[in-house]
Amino acid sequence: MSSALKITLILSLLLSAGSHAAGTAPRKTLAPFASEQALSSYLQQLQARQAALLREQQKLQRATAQYMATAPAPPPAAAPMVAKAAPAASAEAAESVTNVQTAGVDEGGIVKLHGKHLVMLRRGKLFTVQVGGNALQPIASLDAFAPGSDPSGSWYDEMLIDGDTVVVIGYSYSRGGTEIGLFDVNAEGKLAYRATYHLRSNDYYSSRNYASRLVGGKLVFYSPLSLNLRRGDPFGSFPALRRWHPDAVPSDFKRIAPATRIYRTDDEPEPGFGLTLHTVTVCDLAQRDMRCEATAVMGPQGRVFYVSGESVFVWTTRRGSDSGVFRIPLDGSAPSALKVAGAPVDQFSFLESVDGHLNVLLRAEGQGDAMWDGARGRGDMALLRVPLATFSDGRDSAPAGSYHPLPGGGGYGLQNRFVGPYLLYGNPGNPGRRKADQAWPRQPLYAVRWADAGSVQALSLPHGVERIEALGNDALVIGAQGRDLHFSTIGLAGQAAVATRYIRADAAQGESRSHGFFYKPQTAGEGLIGLPILGADERPGLNKPAASVLYLRNSGLQLTELGALAARPGPAPDDGCRASCIDWYGNARPLFLQGRVFALLGYELVEGALKEGQIREVRRVSYAPNASSLR
């Protein structure tokens, strides 16, 4: 690191302690459309270009019809990761049960804590179970959709709690987009329906990311909206909200992003590749009649988004390495942007650091993290580290010196995580090969200090990298080797180093999502780990019953097995499921509450206790809809 850069870094750290926002304000911001007429004229121009392009494509198809059966050309080689040249100037809750990426930014999940009750979202219903006062008692259940509505074609995936308000986030293919259900929960765990809203959007689902966040009492959504420029009214796809009622019609949608809150850069849309409104919606839950405002930026379809305590970052991609990153503040102020190269893997590729920088792990090519795209990607890798103050009106590019080449190919299923002062990343190898007599090649775990992107360490592991989690300021890497599941602790002091390894024979991860894991610190360098597991032959699946939750003790990076809490064998109860009948977000979670240990396993909540260094089951309860214990 140069002396000038060292001085800049030190100054940034000092300034961030006093006024973080002031030191990271962009030099320029994106300009919104001046009026509805200006936005309409721009869309009409795009429509005309699309129509002309379609006519040319039809001519070409007719002229070359005899060649259409030939094999397509091989895909082009990955483009080098070089920034696109800029054109000429023209209070967290008292106790959390969610394994979140960023402190203070809660993520939508399937289980939350409200006072002395756990609240669960499963298979289209909400449930409460009393755990306070040494209890373990189901209290209430309620449909997660509006009374009298038809839930078919809808999925209810995520839940958040703010005060006494339960928020259920889903997607309805029949009612126009993201569905937001509001419910009241009282101190006795009773549930009551309040209202349902529909937010116009495309399907938000990602196998790695979560659509909703709760930041300072504000409900935050990212949602993509593809604009169909061939239809007569492109405004029919713009961000809009309606309150549901039995006679609701499409015309009830009211726009929540006027032209003056819609932004674009100087980049023109790629002909034939469409245009997406990347939309951040912030809803105020303080009033019973929910109010929402949206900010949208125009860009190509591929996207990865990350939510910090102050902003939503949306990374858009098109044609390999031609990319842009938007910074959309949560306070409603104008977004800013940079031209960039490459593509992140997922939200864990980002860190907005306290020294006023955005740090992003990149692959040369990627498609974003919609659906299952986050597992795909290829090409050389780099770490982008750029001051937030360099964001501008989108005409500027991140300086070439902001990209620091990294070793390792960004293969299928790449895992990455910022933990303490380090960026860690690695590949899972071949998790499908489970034969004990077939040795795997040793999988490197790469570790680099993100603040200076200096020398990169390659730590040799005898297993794949399927999960990277924080253990305080250190890390835990989990992955398979043959039929066994390995847990390797990584010390992250002056140098990254493998500390110890625990091996669970004949086992596999039971949950791939980040919320499946939980670490509960007890003292400095000590804590409890929980992770759902299956037998080695039971690969995780959408309709698989949860097998068990494994518990380990971390003591100075030494791991000791405490045992497991297992689901009761036998067929799943007949719950009369009407909606969201596939566990897209998993069905098992380790839970640590007020010194107690639980395992959420499908419709069972199992409590364990530490006795003579082992977790022993002490009781369990079913909260299934037909369980006799449910009131």
N, C-alpha and C positions, 0 to 999 in steps of 0.2 A: 504494500500500500504506500502511495506517495505521501510525503509530509503534508502536502496541501490537502489531500483527501482525509488524512488523519485529523487535521485541524477542523475540516468541515464536519466530520463525524462527531468530534467532541462538542463543537458548537451546537450541532443539531440536538445532541442528547441534553445539553444544558437548556436550550430553548424549549425542548419538549416538556421539561419538568414544569415550566411556568406557563407556557401558552402553546400547547400542541397544535391547536387549530390554526393559529396565526402563522406558524412556521411551515405549514403544509398547504396553505392556500394556493391554488393554481394561479399562474401568471395571467392566463386568459381562460375564458370558459366558452362552451359552445353557445351559439346564438339560436334562440328559438325562432320558429316561424312567427312573423310579425302579426299575422291575422289569419282568420279562417279562409279568407280569399287567397292569401299567399300559399297556404297549404293546399288548397283545392287546385290552384293553378299548377303547382309542382306535381301533384298526383296525376293531373290530366296529361302533362308532358310525359310522365313515365308510362301512362297507359298508351299514348301514341307510339312510343318507342317499342313497347311490348307487342303492340299490334303489328308494327312493321317487321319486327323480328319474327313473329309467327308466320307472316306471309313468306318471308325469305326461307324459313325452315321448311315450309310446305313445298316450296319450289324445289329445294334441294332434295327432299325426300322423294318427290316424283321423278327427278332427274337421275337419282342414284338407286332406284328401287331394286334393280337387278343385283346390287352388291350388298343388300341388307342382310343376307344370310351368311356372309363371310364372318370369320372370327374377329372380334375386336382387337385393336392394337393393345400391346401390353401397357400397363400404367406407367406414367413418367417417373423417373427417379426422383427421390425426395429432394426438394429444393434446398440449397444451402441456407442456413439460418442467418440472414443478413437483413437488417432493418430496411424497410422500404424508404426510398429517398423522399423527402418532403418536397412537394411542388413549390413553385415560386409563390411568394406571398400573394395572395388575393385575400343495580343493587340486588344483585343476585338474590334468589330466594334463600331462606335459612338453610335448606338442605335440598340439593338437586339429585335427581335420579337419572339424569340424562348425560351421556358422555358427549359433551359439546366440544366444538373445535376452538371457540373463542370465548373466554370468560366474559360473562355479562350479556352474551348473545344466545338466548335459549333457542333450541331447534325443535320443530314439530316432531313428536314421537308417539309411541303407542301406550306409554304409561307416564303419569305425572303424579306429583304429590300435592294434596290440598289439605292443609292442617293435619288432622289425624287420620286422613283417608288417602288411599291410593285410588287414582282414577285411571281406568283402562279403556282403551278403544280397541274393539275386536269385532270383526265380521259384521260391521254395520250397526253395532250397539255400543253404548257407554255403560260402564259398570263402576261402582264404588265398593271398596272393601275397607272396613275400619281396621287400622293397625295400631293406632295410638292407644295408650293405656294398657299395653300388653295384650291387646285384643287381636283377633284374626277372624273377622266376621263380615260376610257379604251384606251390603246394605241396600243397594238399589241398582236398577238397570233401566235403560231408556233407549229407544231407537235414536241413532245418530243422524236422522233425517227428519224433515218436517212432518208433523202428523197429517195424515191424509194424502201425502205425496207418494208418487210411484218411484221407488228407489232403483228400479231396474235400469241398467245402463250407467249406474253411478258407483264410484269407488270412494270410500271414506278412509283416508290414509294416515293423516297426521292430526295431532292434538296439542294444544297449548292451554295454559291456565294463567289468567291475569286476575288477581284478587279472587272474587267469587264467580268469575266468568270462565266457562269452559268453551274453547274455540275448537271446532272440528273442521278440518280442511279436507276437501275431497274434490273429485272431478266427475262431472256429469256430462256424458256424451249427448244426452237428450235435452238438457236444459241450458246449454250455452257456455260451458266452461267451468272454471273453478267454483266450487260450492263452499260457502262459509256458513257453518251452523253455530249459533250462539246458544248456550245453555247456562242456567244458573245452578250453582251447587252451594248448599248451606253447610253450616258447621256440623250438622248431623249426617252429612253425606247424601242427602236427598237431591235428586236432579229434577230440573224443570226446563222444558223447552222455551226459548225466548223468540228467536227469529232465524230465518235463513236468507242469505244474500247470494247472488250469483255475480261472479266477476268474469267478464268476457275474456277468454284466453284459449290458447292451444293447450294440449296435454302437457302438464308440467313434469311428468314422471321422469325420474332418473334413478338408476339402480345404485347410485353412489351419493347423490345429493338429496337435500330436503327442500321443499318448496317454500316453507314458511319459517319465520323467525319472530321472536319477541324481544324488542330492544327498548328498555325504559318505558314499558307500558304501551308501546306502539307495535301493532301487528304489521309485519313487513312481508310482502310477497315479491318474488320475481316470477314473471310469466312472459312467455314469448307469444307474439301475435303475428302470424304470417299474413301479409297483405296480398289479397287476390286482385291484381291490377287489371284482370280481364273482365271482372264483373262491373256492373254499372255503377255501383256505389261502394267504393273502397272504404268509406267511413263506417260501413256496417261491420268492419273488423277492428275498429278502434277501441281502446280501453273504455269500458262502460260497466256500470253496476246497477243492479235492481234488487229490490226486496221481494222475495218470493211470496206469493199468495195463491190460493187455489185457481184463480182465474188469470194468472200471470201470462203475458204474451211477450213476444220479442220486442215490441215497441215500448215496453216498460223500461228497457235498458236506457240509462242516462250516462252520457259521456262524462268521464272523470279526468280526462286529459285533453284540455283545450289545445288549440294550435300553439298557444304561448307556453305550453309545457311539453312540446314535442321538438326534438332537436335532431340535427344531422351534421355530419362533417362535410368536407369538400369532396369526399369519395362518392362517385356515382355508383348506383347499383349495377351489379354484373348482369348483363343481358342474359335472360333465360334462367337465372338462378334465384329469382324472387327477392323479396325485401321483407325483413322482419322488424316489428316494433318490439324492442327489448324493453319491457315495462317493469318499473318498480312501483308498487302500490303500498302506501302507508295508511293504515286505518287506526282511528282513535277509538280505543275501547273504553274511555272514561265515561262516555254517554251511552245510554241503553240503545239509542238509535244510532247505529254505527255510521260514521262518516269516513270517507276514504278519498284520497287524492293520489293521482298517478303522474309519474314522469316517464316519458318514453324516448328512447334514442333509436334512430334508424340504422340498420346494419344488416350484414348477411346472416344466414340462418344458424350456422354453427356457433355454439356458445358454451361457456363455463362461467358460473357466477359464484362470488364469494362475498360474505357479509361480515364486515368489521363492526366495531362499535359506533362508527360514524358514517360509513358509506357502504354502498353496494358496488362492487367491481364486476363488470360484465366484459368478458373477453370474447370477441367475435372473430370467426375465421371464415375464409373462403379461399379456394384454390391453393391449398397447402399452406405456405408460410405468409401469405398476404393477410394480415390481421390488424385488429384495432382493440384497444382496451378503454373502456369508459369507467369513469368514477362518478357515481351518482350519489350525492350527499343525502342522508336521511332527513335533513332539516328542510328539504324542499328547494334549496338553492340550486343554481344552474350546474349541470354536469360539466365535466371536462374530459379530455381524451388524449390519447397518443397513438400514433401509428407504430405498430410493433411487428415482430416476426415470430413464427412458431405458434404452438398451441399448448396450453396447460393440460394436465391429465384430468384433474377434478378440482374441487374446492380446496383440498388439502395441498394443492400446489401453490397456494397463496399465503403470504403473511404481510399484513400491514404492520410494520415494526415501529416501536416507540421512538426510534431515531428519525421518523418522518420519511421512510422509504416504503415502496412496494417491492416485495421480493416474490418472484414467480419461477418455478421450475417449468421448463419448456421442452417439448419435443418438436422436431422439425415439422411434423405434420400431425394433425388431429382433427376430429370431427365434432368436438364439444362433448358434453356429458349427458345429452338427452337420451332417454331410454337406456340402452346398454352401450352407448358409444364411448363412455368413459374408459372402458377396458381396451379400446382400440387406439391405434396411433403408432407412429414409427419414426425412424430417423434419428439423427444426432441430437444430443441434449445440451442444454445450456441453462444457466441461472441468470435471469434478468433482475437487476437491482437498480432501481431508478428512484430519485427523490420525488415525493408527491408534488412538490412545488413545480416540477417540470411539466406536469399535465397542463394542457392548454386547450385551444379551440379545435383541436383535431388535425391541424395542418402540420404539426411538428412530429418528428419521429424520435423514438427513444435513441439516444446516442449509441453508436456502434460499440463504444467502450463499456456500455451498460450490460452487454452480454458476455458471460464468462463460460467458455466451453467446459463441458463436463464429460467424463467417461461413461461408458455403458450405453447400450442401445435401449431405447424406450419401447420395449416389446409389449405384447399383449398382457393385460392384467397388471401393469406396473403399479407399485405402491409407493407413496411418497408422503412425507410429513415433516413439518417444522417442529422441532422439539428443543426448547431452550435455545442455545446459541447455534444449533446445528440444523442443517437440512439432511434428511436421511431418505434414501430411495433404493429400490431393488425390485427384482422380478420374481414371480412366484415359481418359476421353473415349469414343471409339468405336473400340476396337481391331479391330473387324471390318471397318472400312472401310480398305482397303489401296491405293486408287488414288492414284498419284503426282500426278495433276493435280487432286486435290480437297484444297484447303487446309482444315485443321481450325481451329476457333476456338482461340485461345490458352488454355491450361489453367493456372489459378493453382495454385501451391503455397503453402499457408498455413503460416506459422511463428509460433509463440507461445512465449514463455518460460513454462514450466509453473510455476515457483516463485512467480510473482506474477500470472500470467494477465493481463498488461497489454495494451498495444496489439498487435494482430495484423498481421503483414506478409503481403501477398499478392504473391508473386514470380511474375512472368509467365514462363511457359515455352511454347515453341512445340510442345510435345509432351504427350502424356498422362502421367499418373503411374501406372505399372504396378508399380513397385517402389521402395521407399525403404530404403537401407542405410547403415550407419555406416562412415565412413572415419576411424577414430580419433574425434576430437571434432567432426569435420565430417560431411558427408553426401553421398550420391550418389543421384540420382533417375534412374530409367530408364523410358523409355516410347516408344511408337511415334508417328510422324507420317507419314501416308501409308504408303509401303513401306519407310521407313527406321526404324532404331532409334537413339534419342538417349540419351546419357549426360551428365547435367548435374551438375557438382560444386557443392555449396552450402557456402559458408563460414559458420560458426556462431560468430562472435566477438561483439562488441558488438551488431552487427546481422546478421541473416541476409542473405546476398547470393549471387546466382548468380555463380560464379567463371569457369567455362569449360564448353565443350560439345564432346563428341566424337560424330560421327555415323557409324554403320555402315550403309552403303547396302544396300538390298534385304535386310533382315534382320529377324528377330523373336526374342523370347526363346524359348529352347528348354525352359525350366523355369519354372514359376510359383511353386513352393514356395520357402520361405525358404532351405532347405539347398542349393538349386541355385547360390547365389552364395557366393563366398568372397573375403575381403580379408585379405592377409597383410602386416601392417606390417613394414617393414625398419628404418627410422629414423623419428624424429619428422617427420611430414608426408610420408613416402614409403612406398610399398608397392606390391604387385602385386594386381591385380583379375582374377578369373576368372568367366566366366558362359557357360553353354551357349546357343548360338544356332542358329537354323534360317534357311532362306531365307524371304523375305517371304511366299511362297505356301504355306509349310509351317507351318500353325498347329500349336501343340503338341497332341498327342493321346496317349491312353493306350498305344497300340501303335505309336507312331512310333519309328523308330530314332533314336538320338542323332546329330546331324549334326556338330557341332564345339563346342569350347570356345574362346571368345575371351579373350585376355589383354591387359590394359592396364596401363601403369605410371602411378601417381599420384605426382607430384612437386610439392608445394606447391599441390595442387588443379588442376594442369595434367595432362591426360591424353594419353598417347602410346600408340598401338597397337603391340603387340609381335608380333601374329600370332595364329594359331589352330592347334589340333591337331584333326584331323578323323578321324571314324570311317572305316574302310575300307568303300567301297561294295560292294553286293552283298547277297544274301539273308541273313537272320539264320540262325545255325546251328540245326540240329535238336537241341534239348537234351532232348527227351523230357519236357517239363514236366508235372508231375503236380498241382501246387498253386500258387496265387498267380501265375497266368500272365499277369497284367496289371500293368504297372508303375504302380500308383496313386501311388507316391511318387517317380516319375521314375526315370531310369536314367543320368543324366550328372552328374558333379561335377568341378569344378576342385580339385586337390590340390596343396599346397605342403608339402614334407617335407625337413628338413635341407638347405635351399638348393636342392632339386630341384623340378622342375615336372612335374606329371602331369595327364592328363585321363582320368577314368573315363568310358568311352563304351560303354554296354551291356556286352557280354562282353569288351571290349578295355580294356587299360590301356596308355596311350600316354605315353611320356616325351619331354619336350622339353628343350632347352637354349638359353640366351640366347647368341646369337652375332651380334656386330655390331648389337646393338640389336633383334634379331628372335628370336622363338621358332622353333626348328627341331626337327623330329622327329628323335630319335636312335635310338629303338627302340620296339617295341610287342610286346605279348604277348596272346594270347587265354587266358582262364581258363574258357572254356565247358566244360561237362561232357564233351563228346566231343573236346576238344582233346588232341592227342597229347602236348603238353608237361605235362599235368597228371598228377601222380603220385598 
